[in-house]
Amino acid sequence: MGYRNLRYYVGGMADWTESGAVIDKSDAPVAPAPVKSSAQLGTSRRLSWLELLANLSLETLVSVWLGMILVFGLIYWLAGIGMGWGLQAGNSAVKPDLDGLWTAIYFSFVTALSIGYGDVIPTGALRIFAIIEGAAGLLIFGCVISKLVSRRQEELTEEIHRTTFEDRLDRVRTNLHLVFSDLGSVQQLQAEQGVLPELVVRRLESTVRVFRGELQTVHDLLYRSQIMPDEETMHSLLANLVICLQGLVEINGALPNGRAPALDAGLRSVSSLANEICGECVPRVYAPELKESMDQIRELARKVA
Amino acid sequence: MAKPQTQEPTREYSTISREEILARLQDRALAIVNVMPPDSFKAGHIPGSINLPLAHIETRARQLLSNLEQEIAIYCAGPT
């Protein structure tokens, strides 16, 4: 993997427990990376507040936006009461009454949407507030729009993922079925003729190759996949794997010595891959019957090669 | 990764003793990595260690331990 300073604690948990040292039992699935280079820290900090804004949900963003407009409207109104430099409509100052509050909120909306009719104008320090509100309004509104667009896009991507995923599952199922029937006919030949002719061994080689490919797919499903098929589908896949492996084990036991090296290599590869599938070693927790199937797969894997 | 096999393909690491780990539990320069499945990790682990199950090493190691020069102590259940 490229790490240059790996050190192995041979004793492991057994030795650690034995020594009576402290044992942590907290459930932290994966702790964050302990050390980051300072350069990385810099960039992530600098971006953080903008990212924080972009990571808010659509609803929160809209309410933040509305809240901001109301708060700024109140500021414009209160500035008119307290400091005397309020908003101006036409040539007269906006009065600090209920009507004035409406005008202030109206001005706030016009500013935040960067419409700027110009029928109400800010004076004095309120100009600064108006500019800040305009900039913030643009920023937040942009986030809202991008959220709307990307939400649709995410839906589409998910849909595409799901369809390809289902196609893939279908392919695995079909191929496993083919492998199974292939193995069946080979077994029959074996029973009838005893020794397999060269041609059949070739065919067996290709069957093993196809099987290995599908085994890899299921293996990846168990280990890496973001999406999972429902447990029933998974169970049927695993059960198919078990049947095919059983067939392979039987055929393998009856093969004469000095068989094709390619077949040997294929079987070894199948064995090592299947050996990684067991109820305890996969990262997720599955129903007991699935675990059982996985354990069966591992058991059979040891007999294949 | 079909790398051509050199004479010593797997000896890229040295060993570390229990005493050293104990002494350096607070040392941020030493990352302690537990490669057991999450269930076993939950049942008990060396304080301050990170859980990186064997099955995830390929996919998550670089993300979790981005510094290749980092001193990393690895352990599992025991000498088996």
Interface residues (C-beta under 8 A of the other chain):
Chain A: M1 G2 Y3 R4 N5 L6 R7 Y8 Y9 V10 G11 G12 M13 A14 D15 W16 T17 S19 A21 V22 I23 D24 K25 D27 A28 P29 V30 A31 P32 A33 P34 V35 K36 S37 Q40 Y223 R224 E276 E280 C281 V282 P283 V285
Chain B: E12 Y13 S14 T15 I16 S17 R18 I21 L22 R28 A29 A31 M36 P37 P38 D39 S40 F41 K42 A43 G44 H45 I46 P47 G48 S49 I50 N51 L52 P53 L54 A55 H56 I57 T59 R60 A61 R62 Q63 L64 L65 S66 N67 L68 E69 Q70 E71 I72 A73 I74 Y75 C76 A77 G78 P79
